[in-house]
Amino acid sequence: MKWVAFGLGLCSTICVVQGWQLGAMLFSLPFCLIWIYYAWLRTEPQLKWINVTFACLYAYGLGRYAFLAMVANT
């Protein structure tokens, strides 16, 4: 699972560098959820809450993107 998270993080980084905001959010949200669920760094619990915060922000961003796309099509 760590390799999946690594792949998602790598894809997200490429999307950021290329300026693909939607792709970055789509790859970053599951990356954060994997880190939240597995909590590999139990010695640093604040990292879990950082990932919870980012996951909420990515979910908001994706919801906002979908809402604006829906409004633009009406």
N, CA, C, O and CB atoms as a CASP TS submission, in Angstrom:
PFRMAT TS
TARGET T0000
AUTHOR 0000-0000-0000
METHOD Language model
MODEL 1
PARENT N/A
ATOM      1  N   MET     1       0.829  -1.189   0.000  1.00  0.00           N
ATOM      2  CA  MET     1       0.000   0.000   0.000  1.00  0.00           C
ATOM      3  C   MET     1       0.877   1.258   0.000  1.00  0.00           C
ATOM      4  O   MET     1       0.489   2.303  -0.522  1.00  0.00           O
ATOM      5  CB  MET     1      -0.945  -0.005   1.216  1.00  0.00           C
ATOM      6  N   LYS     2       2.056   1.134   0.591  1.00  0.00           N
ATOM      7  CA  LYS     2       2.953   2.288   0.592  1.00  0.00           C
ATOM      8  C   LYS     2       3.358   2.662  -0.828  1.00  0.00           C
ATOM      9  O   LYS     2       3.546   3.841  -1.128  1.00  0.00           O
ATOM     10  CB  LYS     2       4.197   1.998   1.437  1.00  0.00           C
ATOM     11  N   TRP     3       3.497   1.665  -1.711  1.00  0.00           N
ATOM     12  CA  TRP     3       3.855   1.961  -3.097  1.00  0.00           C
ATOM     13  C   TRP     3       2.710   2.625  -3.838  1.00  0.00           C
ATOM     14  O   TRP     3       2.937   3.459  -4.715  1.00  0.00           O
ATOM     15  CB  TRP     3       4.269   0.691  -3.820  1.00  0.00           C
ATOM     16  N   VAL     4       1.484   2.264  -3.494  1.00  0.00           N
ATOM     17  CA  VAL     4       0.320   2.935  -4.091  1.00  0.00           C
ATOM     18  C   VAL     4       0.305   4.397  -3.658  1.00  0.00           C
ATOM     19  O   VAL     4       0.099   5.295  -4.475  1.00  0.00           O
ATOM     20  CB  VAL     4      -1.010   2.226  -3.679  1.00  0.00           C
ATOM     21  N   ALA     5       0.523   4.627  -2.366  1.00  0.00           N
ATOM     22  CA  ALA     5       0.570   6.005  -1.860  1.00  0.00           C
ATOM     23  C   ALA     5       1.705   6.778  -2.513  1.00  0.00           C
ATOM     24  O   ALA     5       1.548   7.948  -2.862  1.00  0.00           O
ATOM     25  CB  ALA     5       0.735   6.017  -0.328  1.00  0.00           C
ATOM     26  N   PHE     6       2.839   6.127  -2.676  1.00  0.00           N
ATOM     27  CA  PHE     6       3.971   6.778  -3.347  1.00  0.00           C
ATOM     28  C   PHE     6       3.605   7.156  -4.777  1.00  0.00           C
ATOM     29  O   PHE     6       3.904   8.264  -5.223  1.00  0.00           O
ATOM     30  CB  PHE     6       5.207   5.857  -3.343  1.00  0.00           C
ATOM     31  N   GLY     7       2.959   6.240  -5.498  1.00  0.00           N
ATOM     32  CA  GLY     7       2.543   6.513  -6.871  1.00  0.00           C
ATOM     33  C   GLY     7       1.545   7.658  -6.958  1.00  0.00           C
ATOM     34  O   GLY     7       1.635   8.506  -7.846  1.00  0.00           O
ATOM     35  N   LEU     8       0.598   7.677  -6.033  1.00  0.00           N
ATOM     36  CA  LEU     8      -0.378   8.767  -6.004  1.00  0.00           C
ATOM     37  C   LEU     8       0.301  10.101  -5.711  1.00  0.00           C
ATOM     38  O   LEU     8      -0.021  11.116  -6.330  1.00  0.00           O
ATOM     39  CB  LEU     8      -1.462   8.487  -4.956  1.00  0.00           C
ATOM     40  N   GLY     9       1.236  10.098  -4.773  1.00  0.00           N
ATOM     41  CA  GLY     9       1.967  11.322  -4.448  1.00  0.00           C
ATOM     42  C   GLY     9       2.792  11.807  -5.626  1.00  0.00           C
ATOM     43  O   GLY     9       2.861  13.007  -5.892  1.00  0.00           O
ATOM     44  N   LEU    10       3.412  10.883  -6.325  1.00  0.00           N
ATOM     45  CA  LEU    10       4.205  11.232  -7.501  1.00  0.00           C
ATOM     46  C   LEU    10       3.319  11.814  -8.604  1.00  0.00           C
ATOM     47  O   LEU    10       3.657  12.834  -9.204  1.00  0.00           O
ATOM     48  CB  LEU    10       4.959   9.999  -8.022  1.00  0.00           C
ATOM     49  N   CYS    11       2.196  11.165  -8.865  1.00  0.00           N
ATOM     50  CA  CYS    11       1.264  11.676  -9.883  1.00  0.00           C
ATOM     51  C   CYS    11       0.724  13.051  -9.502  1.00  0.00           C
ATOM     52  O   CYS    11       0.590  13.929 -10.354  1.00  0.00           O
ATOM     53  CB  CYS    11       0.098  10.696 -10.081  1.00  0.00           C
ATOM     54  N   SER    12       0.417  13.232  -8.229  1.00  0.00           N
ATOM     55  CA  SER    12      -0.067  14.525  -7.758  1.00  0.00           C
ATOM     56  C   SER    12       0.974  15.610  -7.968  1.00  0.00           C
ATOM     57  O   SER    12       0.651  16.719  -8.395  1.00  0.00           O
ATOM     58  CB  SER    12      -0.448  14.445  -6.287  1.00  0.00           C
ATOM     59  N   THR    13       2.224  15.285  -7.666  1.00  0.00           N
ATOM     60  CA  THR    13       3.301  16.256  -7.848  1.00  0.00           C
ATOM     61  C   THR    13       3.474  16.630  -9.313  1.00  0.00           C
ATOM     62  O   THR    13       3.674  17.800  -9.636  1.00  0.00           O
ATOM     63  CB  THR    13       4.608  15.705  -7.296  1.00  0.00           C
ATOM     64  N   ILE    14       3.400  15.652 -10.192  1.00  0.00           N
ATOM     65  CA  ILE    14       3.489  15.933 -11.627  1.00  0.00           C
ATOM     66  C   ILE    14       2.345  16.846 -12.060  1.00  0.00           C
ATOM     67  O   ILE    14       2.552  17.772 -12.845  1.00  0.00           O
ATOM     68  CB  ILE    14       3.465  14.621 -12.442  1.00  0.00           C
ATOM     69  N   CYS    15       1.146  16.590 -11.555  1.00  0.00           N
ATOM     70  CA  CYS    15      -0.005  17.435 -11.890  1.00  0.00           C
ATOM     71  C   CYS    15       0.193  18.869 -11.409  1.00  0.00           C
ATOM     72  O   CYS    15      -0.155  19.815 -12.116  1.00  0.00           O
ATOM     73  CB  CYS    15      -1.284  16.854 -11.280  1.00  0.00           C
ATOM     74  N   VAL    16       0.743  19.033 -10.226  1.00  0.00           N
ATOM     75  CA  VAL    16       1.001  20.376  -9.711  1.00  0.00           C
ATOM     76  C   VAL    16       2.002  21.098 -10.599  1.00  0.00           C
ATOM     77  O   VAL    16       1.804  22.259 -10.956  1.00  0.00           O
ATOM     78  CB  VAL    16       1.520  20.314  -8.264  1.00  0.00           C
ATOM     79  N   VAL    17       3.078  20.402 -10.954  1.00  0.00           N
ATOM     80  CA  VAL    17       4.112  21.012 -11.790  1.00  0.00           C
ATOM     81  C   VAL    17       3.548  21.393 -13.162  1.00  0.00           C
ATOM     82  O   VAL    17       3.912  22.428 -13.720  1.00  0.00           O
ATOM     83  CB  VAL    17       5.306  20.051 -11.953  1.00  0.00           C
ATOM     84  N   GLN    18       2.669  20.562 -13.696  1.00  0.00           N
ATOM     85  CA  GLN    18       2.086  20.823 -15.015  1.00  0.00           C
ATOM     86  C   GLN    18       0.929  21.822 -14.965  1.00  0.00           C
ATOM     87  O   GLN    18       0.483  22.300 -16.008  1.00  0.00           O
ATOM     88  CB  GLN    18       1.606  19.524 -15.627  1.00  0.00           C
ATOM     89  N   GLY    19       0.440  22.139 -13.769  1.00  0.00           N
ATOM     90  CA  GLY    19      -0.658  23.089 -13.627  1.00  0.00           C
ATOM     91  C   GLY    19      -2.029  22.460 -13.815  1.00  0.00           C
ATOM     92  O   GLY    19      -2.993  23.148 -14.151  1.00  0.00           O
ATOM     93  N   TRP    20      -2.117  21.148 -13.598  1.00  0.00           N
ATOM     94  CA  TRP    20      -3.384  20.430 -13.737  1.00  0.00           C
ATOM     95  C   TRP    20      -4.047  20.315 -12.363  1.00  0.00           C
ATOM     96  O   TRP    20      -3.866  19.318 -11.664  1.00  0.00           O
ATOM     97  CB  TRP    20      -3.160  19.016 -14.366  1.00  0.00           C
ATOM     98  N   GLN    21      -4.810  21.329 -11.983  1.00  0.00           N
ATOM     99  CA  GLN    21      -5.372  21.390 -10.634  1.00  0.00           C
ATOM    100  C   GLN    21      -6.312  20.226 -10.326  1.00  0.00           C
ATOM    101  O   GLN    21      -6.239  19.634  -9.249  1.00  0.00           O
ATOM    102  CB  GLN    21      -6.109  22.692 -10.447  1.00  0.00           C
ATOM    103  N   LEU    22      -7.185  19.901 -11.263  1.00  0.00           N
ATOM    104  CA  LEU    22      -8.133  18.805 -11.010  1.00  0.00           C
ATOM    105  C   LEU    22      -7.390  17.495 -10.804  1.00  0.00           C
ATOM    106  O   LEU    22      -7.709  16.743  -9.884  1.00  0.00           O
ATOM    107  CB  LEU    22      -9.135  18.667 -12.175  1.00  0.00           C
ATOM    108  N   GLY    23      -6.413  17.215 -11.641  1.00  0.00           N
ATOM    109  CA  GLY    23      -5.628  15.992 -11.486  1.00  0.00           C
ATOM    110  C   GLY    23      -4.908  15.939 -10.151  1.00  0.00           C
ATOM    111  O   GLY    23      -4.848  14.891  -9.507  1.00  0.00           O
ATOM    112  N   ALA    24      -4.363  17.073  -9.740  1.00  0.00           N
ATOM    113  CA  ALA    24      -3.665  17.117  -8.456  1.00  0.00           C
ATOM    114  C   ALA    24      -4.610  16.779  -7.306  1.00  0.00           C
ATOM    115  O   ALA    24      -4.237  16.048  -6.389  1.00  0.00           O
ATOM    116  CB  ALA    24      -3.040  18.500  -8.234  1.00  0.00           C
ATOM    117  N   MET    25      -5.828  17.308  -7.352  1.00  0.00           N
ATOM    118  CA  MET    25      -6.793  17.005  -6.289  1.00  0.00           C
ATOM    119  C   MET    25      -7.241  15.550  -6.353  1.00  0.00           C
ATOM    120  O   MET    25      -7.413  14.907  -5.318  1.00  0.00           O
ATOM    121  CB  MET    25      -8.012  17.931  -6.390  1.00  0.00           C
ATOM    122  N   LEU    26      -7.430  15.027  -7.566  1.00  0.00           N
ATOM    123  CA  LEU    26      -7.883  13.644  -7.705  1.00  0.00           C
ATOM    124  C   LEU    26      -6.840  12.645  -7.217  1.00  0.00           C
ATOM    125  O   LEU    26      -7.202  11.595  -6.686  1.00  0.00           O
ATOM    126  CB  LEU    26      -8.231  13.354  -9.151  1.00  0.00           C
ATOM    127  N   PHE    27      -5.567  12.944  -7.384  1.00  0.00           N
ATOM    128  CA  PHE    27      -4.519  12.061  -6.884  1.00  0.00           C
ATOM    129  C   PHE    27      -4.212  12.304  -5.408  1.00  0.00           C
ATOM    130  O   PHE    27      -3.844  11.372  -4.693  1.00  0.00           O
ATOM    131  CB  PHE    27      -3.260  12.240  -7.705  1.00  0.00           C
ATOM    132  N   SER    28      -4.357  13.535  -4.950  1.00  0.00           N
ATOM    133  CA  SER    28      -3.993  13.867  -3.568  1.00  0.00           C
ATOM    134  C   SER    28      -4.996  13.370  -2.550  1.00  0.00           C
ATOM    135  O   SER    28      -4.613  12.975  -1.449  1.00  0.00           O
ATOM    136  CB  SER    28      -3.840  15.349  -3.421  1.00  0.00           C
ATOM    137  N   LEU    29      -6.282  13.380  -2.897  1.00  0.00           N
ATOM    138  CA  LEU    29      -7.289  12.942  -1.929  1.00  0.00           C
ATOM    139  C   LEU    29      -7.088  11.484  -1.528  1.00  0.00           C
ATOM    140  O   LEU    29      -7.037  11.202  -0.331  1.00  0.00           O
ATOM    141  CB  LEU    29      -8.691  13.133  -2.505  1.00  0.00           C
ATOM    142  N   PRO    30      -6.970  10.540  -2.465  1.00  0.00           N
ATOM    143  CA  PRO    30      -6.727   9.160  -2.014  1.00  0.00           C
ATOM    144  C   PRO    30      -5.381   8.992  -1.308  1.00  0.00           C
ATOM    145  O   PRO    30      -5.252   8.160  -0.410  1.00  0.00           O
ATOM    146  CB  PRO    30      -6.792   8.213  -3.198  1.00  0.00           C
ATOM    147  N   PHE    31      -4.381   9.777  -1.709  1.00  0.00           N
ATOM    148  CA  PHE    31      -3.093   9.749  -1.010  1.00  0.00           C
ATOM    149  C   PHE    31      -3.292  10.076   0.470  1.00  0.00           C
ATOM    150  O   PHE    31      -2.791   9.369   1.344  1.00  0.00           O
ATOM    151  CB  PHE    31      -2.096  10.748  -1.657  1.00  0.00           C
ATOM    152  N   CYS    32      -4.026  11.151   0.738  1.00  0.00           N
ATOM    153  CA  CYS    32      -4.283  11.542   2.133  1.00  0.00           C
ATOM    154  C   CYS    32      -5.108  10.490   2.863  1.00  0.00           C
ATOM    155  O   CYS    32      -4.840  10.188   4.025  1.00  0.00           O
ATOM    156  CB  CYS    32      -5.003  12.895   2.186  1.00  0.00           C
ATOM    157  N   LEU    33      -6.110   9.932   2.189  1.00  0.00           N
ATOM    158  CA  LEU    33      -6.954   8.926   2.840  1.00  0.00           C
ATOM    159  C   LEU    33      -6.166   7.672   3.199  1.00  0.00           C
ATOM    160  O   LEU    33      -6.408   7.065   4.242  1.00  0.00           O
ATOM    161  CB  LEU    33      -8.123   8.557   1.937  1.00  0.00           C
ATOM    162  N   ILE    34      -5.233   7.286   2.349  1.00  0.00           N
ATOM    163  CA  ILE    34      -4.380   6.138   2.670  1.00  0.00           C
ATOM    164  C   ILE    34      -3.552   6.441   3.907  1.00  0.00           C
ATOM    165  O   ILE    34      -3.447   5.601   4.801  1.00  0.00           O
ATOM    166  CB  ILE    34      -3.458   5.783   1.479  1.00  0.00           C
ATOM    167  N   TRP    35      -2.966   7.622   3.971  1.00  0.00           N
ATOM    168  CA  TRP    35      -2.151   7.988   5.137  1.00  0.00           C
ATOM    169  C   TRP    35      -2.992   8.076   6.399  1.00  0.00           C
ATOM    170  O   TRP    35      -2.533   7.711   7.481  1.00  0.00           O
ATOM    171  CB  TRP    35      -1.442   9.319   4.895  1.00  0.00           C
ATOM    172  N   ILE    36      -4.226   8.561   6.266  1.00  0.00           N
ATOM    173  CA  ILE    36      -5.108   8.645   7.437  1.00  0.00           C
ATOM    174  C   ILE    36      -5.461   7.241   7.925  1.00  0.00           C
ATOM    175  O   ILE    36      -5.406   6.960   9.122  1.00  0.00           O
ATOM    176  CB  ILE    36      -6.401   9.442   7.099  1.00  0.00           C
ATOM    177  N   TYR    37      -5.823   6.361   6.990  1.00  0.00           N
ATOM    178  CA  TYR    37      -6.277   5.017   7.361  1.00  0.00           C
ATOM    179  C   TYR    37      -5.152   4.177   7.959  1.00  0.00           C
ATOM    180  O   TYR    37      -5.335   3.552   9.004  1.00  0.00           O
ATOM    181  CB  TYR    37      -6.856   4.307   6.146  1.00  0.00           C
ATOM    182  N   TYR    38      -4.013   4.158   7.318  1.00  0.00           N
ATOM    183  CA  TYR    38      -2.927   3.298   7.781  1.00  0.00           C
ATOM    184  C   TYR    38      -2.101   3.930   8.887  1.00  0.00           C
ATOM    185  O   TYR    38      -1.502   3.213   9.689  1.00  0.00           O
ATOM    186  CB  TYR    38      -2.032   2.946   6.632  1.00  0.00           C
ATOM    187  N   ALA    39      -2.054   5.240   8.950  1.00  0.00           N
ATOM    188  CA  ALA    39      -1.324   5.964  10.012  1.00  0.00           C
ATOM    189  C   ALA    39       0.041   5.338  10.267  1.00  0.00           C
ATOM    190  O   ALA    39       0.353   4.921  11.382  1.00  0.00           O
ATOM    191  CB  ALA    39      -2.141   5.978  11.318  1.00  0.00           C
ATOM    192  N   TRP    40       0.859   5.280   9.193  1.00  0.00           N
ATOM    193  CA  TRP    40       2.168   4.657   9.285  1.00  0.00           C
ATOM    194  C   TRP    40       3.074   5.343  10.298  1.00  0.00           C
ATOM    195  O   TRP    40       3.922   4.696  10.912  1.00  0.00           O
ATOM    196  CB  TRP    40       2.827   4.657   7.938  1.00  0.00           C
ATOM    197  N   LEU    41       2.903   6.615  10.471  1.00  0.00           N
ATOM    198  CA  LEU    41       3.788   7.346  11.375  1.00  0.00           C
ATOM    199  C   LEU    41       3.097   7.556  12.724  1.00  0.00           C
ATOM    200  O   LEU    41       2.754   8.683  13.080  1.00  0.00           O
ATOM    201  CB  LEU    41       4.199   8.707  10.756  1.00  0.00           C
ATOM    202  N   ARG    42       2.900   6.496  13.452  1.00  0.00           N
ATOM    203  CA  ARG    42       2.188   6.569  14.742  1.00  0.00           C
ATOM    204  C   ARG    42       2.952   7.374  15.780  1.00  0.00           C
ATOM    205  O   ARG    42       2.369   7.835  16.761  1.00  0.00           O
ATOM    206  CB  ARG    42       1.931   5.170  15.279  1.00  0.00           C
ATOM    207  N   THR    43       4.239   7.545  15.573  1.00  0.00           N
ATOM    208  CA  THR    43       5.024   8.320  16.533  1.00  0.00           C
ATOM    209  C   THR    43       4.810   9.816  16.339  1.00  0.00           C
ATOM    210  O   THR    43       5.197  10.612  17.195  1.00  0.00           O
ATOM    211  CB  THR    43       6.509   7.982  16.401  1.00  0.00           C
ATOM    212  N   GLU    44       4.200  10.204  15.226  1.00  0.00           N
ATOM    213  CA  GLU    44       3.917  11.613  14.962  1.00  0.00           C
ATOM    214  C   GLU    44       2.448  11.771  14.574  1.00  0.00           C
ATOM    215  O   GLU    44       2.131  11.933  13.395  1.00  0.00           O
ATOM    216  CB  GLU    44       4.845  12.167  13.843  1.00  0.00           C
ATOM    217  N   PRO    45       1.539  11.725  15.572  1.00  0.00           N
ATOM    218  CA  PRO    45       0.107  11.741  15.273  1.00  0.00           C
ATOM    219  C   PRO    45      -0.371  13.039  14.623  1.00  0.00           C
ATOM    220  O   PRO    45      -1.434  13.066  14.002  1.00  0.00           O
ATOM    221  CB  PRO    45      -0.669  11.507  16.534  1.00  0.00           C
ATOM    222  N   GLN    46       0.402  14.109  14.762  1.00  0.00           N
ATOM    223  CA  GLN    46      -0.022  15.361  14.138  1.00  0.00           C
ATOM    224  C   GLN    46      -0.043  15.233  12.616  1.00  0.00           C
ATOM    225  O   GLN    46      -0.794  15.948  11.953  1.00  0.00           O
ATOM    226  CB  GLN    46       0.906  16.510  14.558  1.00  0.00           C
ATOM    227  N   LEU    47       0.768  14.331  12.048  1.00  0.00           N
ATOM    228  CA  LEU    47       0.753  14.131  10.599  1.00  0.00           C
ATOM    229  C   LEU    47      -0.583  13.559  10.134  1.00  0.00           C
ATOM    230  O   LEU    47      -1.038  13.857   9.030  1.00  0.00           O
ATOM    231  CB  LEU    47       1.895  13.203  10.177  1.00  0.00           C
ATOM    232  N   LYS    48      -1.218  12.729  10.983  1.00  0.00           N
ATOM    233  CA  LYS    48      -2.541  12.220  10.640  1.00  0.00           C
ATOM    234  C   LYS    48      -3.525  13.377  10.529  1.00  0.00           C
ATOM    235  O   LYS    48      -4.329  13.418   9.598  1.00  0.00           O
ATOM    236  CB  LYS    48      -3.025  11.192  11.688  1.00  0.00           C
ATOM    237  N   TRP    49      -3.472  14.307  11.458  1.00  0.00           N
ATOM    238  CA  TRP    49      -4.426  15.423  11.445  1.00  0.00           C
ATOM    239  C   TRP    49      -4.117  16.404  10.321  1.00  0.00           C
ATOM    240  O   TRP    49      -5.022  17.053   9.797  1.00  0.00           O
ATOM    241  CB  TRP    49      -4.412  16.155  12.792  1.00  0.00           C
ATOM    242  N   ILE    50      -2.865  16.514   9.954  1.00  0.00           N
ATOM    243  CA  ILE    50      -2.520  17.327   8.779  1.00  0.00           C
ATOM    244  C   ILE    50      -3.153  16.703   7.543  1.00  0.00           C
ATOM    245  O   ILE    50      -3.713  17.416   6.711  1.00  0.00           O
ATOM    246  CB  ILE    50      -0.969  17.445   8.606  1.00  0.00           C
ATOM    247  N   ASN    51      -3.071  15.379   7.410  1.00  0.00           N
ATOM    248  CA  ASN    51      -3.681  14.700   6.277  1.00  0.00           C
ATOM    249  C   ASN    51      -5.203  14.782   6.314  1.00  0.00           C
ATOM    250  O   ASN    51      -5.833  14.876   5.261  1.00  0.00           O
ATOM    251  CB  ASN    51      -3.244  13.251   6.244  1.00  0.00           C
ATOM    252  N   VAL    52      -5.810  14.750   7.499  1.00  0.00           N
ATOM    253  CA  VAL    52      -7.261  14.938   7.606  1.00  0.00           C
ATOM    254  C   VAL    52      -7.633  16.331   7.093  1.00  0.00           C
ATOM    255  O   VAL    52      -8.603  16.484   6.350  1.00  0.00           O
ATOM    256  CB  VAL    52      -7.740  14.748   9.082  1.00  0.00           C
ATOM    257  N   THR    53      -6.867  17.333   7.489  1.00  0.00           N
ATOM    258  CA  THR    53      -7.121  18.706   7.041  1.00  0.00           C
ATOM    259  C   THR    53      -7.010  18.811   5.530  1.00  0.00           C
ATOM    260  O   THR    53      -7.885  19.384   4.881  1.00  0.00           O
ATOM    261  CB  THR    53      -6.143  19.681   7.706  1.00  0.00           C
ATOM    262  N   PHE    54      -5.936  18.260   4.963  1.00  0.00           N
ATOM    263  CA  PHE    54      -5.765  18.312   3.517  1.00  0.00           C
ATOM    264  C   PHE    54      -6.849  17.522   2.795  1.00  0.00           C
ATOM    265  O   PHE    54      -7.330  17.955   1.748  1.00  0.00           O
ATOM    266  CB  PHE    54      -4.394  17.782   3.132  1.00  0.00           C
ATOM    267  N   ALA    55      -7.244  16.367   3.337  1.00  0.00           N
ATOM    268  CA  ALA    55      -8.310  15.578   2.713  1.00  0.00           C
ATOM    269  C   ALA    55      -9.603  16.380   2.660  1.00  0.00           C
ATOM    270  O   ALA    55     -10.313  16.345   1.655  1.00  0.00           O
ATOM    271  CB  ALA    55      -8.532  14.257   3.479  1.00  0.00           C
ATOM    272  N   CYS    56      -9.916  17.101   3.731  1.00  0.00           N
ATOM    273  CA  CYS    56     -11.113  17.950   3.737  1.00  0.00           C
ATOM    274  C   CYS    56     -11.003  19.056   2.690  1.00  0.00           C
ATOM    275  O   CYS    56     -11.975  19.358   1.998  1.00  0.00           O
ATOM    276  CB  CYS    56     -11.332  18.563   5.132  1.00  0.00           C
ATOM    277  N   LEU    57      -9.837  19.649   2.577  1.00  0.00           N
ATOM    278  CA  LEU    57      -9.645  20.703   1.576  1.00  0.00           C
ATOM    279  C   LEU    57      -9.753  20.153   0.156  1.00  0.00           C
ATOM    280  O   LEU    57     -10.341  20.797  -0.712  1.00  0.00           O
ATOM    281  CB  LEU    57      -8.285  21.376   1.770  1.00  0.00           C
ATOM    282  N   TYR    58      -9.191  18.969  -0.086  1.00  0.00           N
ATOM    283  CA  TYR    58      -9.307  18.366  -1.419  1.00  0.00           C
ATOM    284  C   TYR    58     -10.750  17.996  -1.728  1.00  0.00           C
ATOM    285  O   TYR    58     -11.208  18.199  -2.853  1.00  0.00           O
ATOM    286  CB  TYR    58      -8.413  17.122  -1.527  1.00  0.00           C
ATOM    287  N   ALA    59     -11.481  17.453  -0.746  1.00  0.00           N
ATOM    288  CA  ALA    59     -12.890  17.123  -0.951  1.00  0.00           C
ATOM    289  C   ALA    59     -13.691  18.390  -1.261  1.00  0.00           C
ATOM    290  O   ALA    59     -14.551  18.383  -2.142  1.00  0.00           O
ATOM    291  CB  ALA    59     -13.469  16.410   0.294  1.00  0.00           C
ATOM    292  N   TYR    60     -13.408  19.469  -0.541  1.00  0.00           N
ATOM    293  CA  TYR    60     -14.057  20.746  -0.817  1.00  0.00           C
ATOM    294  C   TYR    60     -13.724  21.215  -2.242  1.00  0.00           C
ATOM    295  O   TYR    60     -14.614  21.636  -2.981  1.00  0.00           O
ATOM    296  CB  TYR    60     -13.622  21.811   0.222  1.00  0.00           C
ATOM    297  N   GLY    61     -12.463  21.144  -2.617  1.00  0.00           N
ATOM    298  CA  GLY    61     -12.042  21.578  -3.946  1.00  0.00           C
ATOM    299  C   GLY    61     -12.713  20.781  -5.051  1.00  0.00           C
ATOM    300  O   GLY    61     -13.138  21.346  -6.059  1.00  0.00           O
ATOM    301  N   LEU    62     -12.808  19.466  -4.866  1.00  0.00           N
ATOM    302  CA  LEU    62     -13.469  18.629  -5.873  1.00  0.00           C
ATOM    303  C   LEU    62     -14.966  18.920  -5.935  1.00  0.00           C
ATOM    304  O   LEU    62     -15.551  18.968  -7.017  1.00  0.00           O
ATOM    305  CB  LEU    62     -13.235  17.142  -5.569  1.00  0.00           C
ATOM    306  N   GLY    63     -15.580  19.112  -4.777  1.00  0.00           N
ATOM    307  CA  GLY    63     -16.997  19.475  -4.751  1.00  0.00           C
ATOM    308  C   GLY    63     -17.249  20.815  -5.407  1.00  0.00           C
ATOM    309  O   GLY    63     -18.218  20.981  -6.148  1.00  0.00           O
ATOM    310  N   ARG    64     -16.385  21.764  -5.136  1.00  0.00           N
ATOM    311  CA  ARG    64     -16.502  23.093  -5.753  1.00  0.00           C
ATOM    312  C   ARG    64     -16.321  23.010  -7.260  1.00  0.00           C
ATOM    313  O   ARG    64     -17.052  23.653  -8.012  1.00  0.00           O
ATOM    314  CB  ARG    64     -15.469  24.061  -5.154  1.00  0.00           C
ATOM    315  N   TYR    65     -15.352  22.222  -7.701  1.00  0.00           N
ATOM    316  CA  TYR    65     -15.114  22.040  -9.138  1.00  0.00           C
ATOM    317  C   TYR    65     -16.353  21.443  -9.809  1.00  0.00           C
ATOM    318  O   TYR    65     -16.783  21.914 -10.862  1.00  0.00           O
ATOM    319  CB  TYR    65     -13.880  21.129  -9.377  1.00  0.00           C
ATOM    320  N   ALA    66     -16.926  20.400  -9.189  1.00  0.00           N
ATOM    321  CA  ALA    66     -18.123  19.763  -9.744  1.00  0.00           C
ATOM    322  C   ALA    66     -19.298  20.732  -9.758  1.00  0.00           C
ATOM    323  O   ALA    66     -20.042  20.784 -10.738  1.00  0.00           O
ATOM    324  CB  ALA    66     -18.487  18.506  -8.939  1.00  0.00           C
ATOM    325  N   PHE    67     -19.476  21.497  -8.688  1.00  0.00           N
ATOM    326  CA  PHE    67     -20.571  22.463  -8.617  1.00  0.00           C
ATOM    327  C   PHE    67     -20.437  23.533  -9.690  1.00  0.00           C
ATOM    328  O   PHE    67     -21.406  23.855 -10.377  1.00  0.00           O
ATOM    329  CB  PHE    67     -20.616  23.111  -7.239  1.00  0.00           C
ATOM    330  N   LEU    68     -19.238  24.081  -9.831  1.00  0.00           N
ATOM    331  CA  LEU    68     -19.028  25.126 -10.843  1.00  0.00           C
ATOM    332  C   LEU    68     -19.188  24.587 -12.256  1.00  0.00           C
ATOM    333  O   LEU    68     -19.666  25.300 -13.139  1.00  0.00           O
ATOM    334  CB  LEU    68     -17.643  25.743 -10.685  1.00  0.00           C
ATOM    335  N   ALA    69     -18.792  23.332 -12.483  1.00  0.00           N
ATOM    336  CA  ALA    69     -18.981  22.728 -13.792  1.00  0.00           C
ATOM    337  C   ALA    69     -20.473  22.526 -14.072  1.00  0.00           C
ATOM    338  O   ALA    69     -20.929  22.708 -15.201  1.00  0.00           O
ATOM    339  CB  ALA    69     -18.227  21.387 -13.882  1.00  0.00           C
ATOM    340  N   MET    70     -21.225  22.149 -13.040  1.00  0.00           N
ATOM    341  CA  MET    70     -22.659  21.936 -13.191  1.00  0.00           C
ATOM    342  C   MET    70     -23.352  23.270 -13.469  1.00  0.00           C
ATOM    343  O   MET    70     -24.227  23.343 -14.332  1.00  0.00           O
ATOM    344  CB  MET    70     -23.251  21.265 -11.925  1.00  0.00           C
ATOM    345  N   VAL    71     -22.970  24.317 -12.749  1.00  0.00           N
ATOM    346  CA  VAL    71     -23.583  25.637 -12.927  1.00  0.00           C
ATOM    347  C   VAL    71     -23.248  26.198 -14.309  1.00  0.00           C
ATOM    348  O   VAL    71     -24.086  26.833 -14.948  1.00  0.00           O
ATOM    349  CB  VAL    71     -23.108  26.612 -11.822  1.00  0.00           C
ATOM    350  N   ALA    72     -22.037  25.965 -14.756  1.00  0.00           N
ATOM    351  CA  ALA    72     -21.615  26.481 -16.073  1.00  0.00           C
ATOM    352  C   ALA    72     -22.370  25.810 -17.209  1.00  0.00           C
ATOM    353  O   ALA    72     -22.539  26.402 -18.276  1.00  0.00           O
ATOM    354  CB  ALA    72     -20.110  26.277 -16.268  1.00  0.00           C
ATOM    355  N   ASN    73     -22.826  24.581 -16.994  1.00  0.00           N
ATOM    356  CA  ASN    73     -23.539  23.843 -18.040  1.00  0.00           C
ATOM    357  C   ASN    73     -25.029  24.105 -18.054  1.00  0.00           C
ATOM    358  O   ASN    73     -25.736  23.565 -18.905  1.00  0.00           O
ATOM    359  CB  ASN    73     -23.304  22.380 -17.876  1.00  0.00           C
ATOM    360  N   THR    74     -25.525  24.915 -17.141  1.00  0.00           N
ATOM    361  CA  THR    74     -26.974  25.180 -17.121  1.00  0.00           C
ATOM    362  C   THR    74     -27.305  26.450 -17.851  1.00  0.00           C
ATOM    363  O   THR    74     -28.473  26.828 -17.935  1.00  0.00           O
ATOM    364  CB  THR    74     -27.492  25.264 -15.694  1.00  0.00           C
TER
END
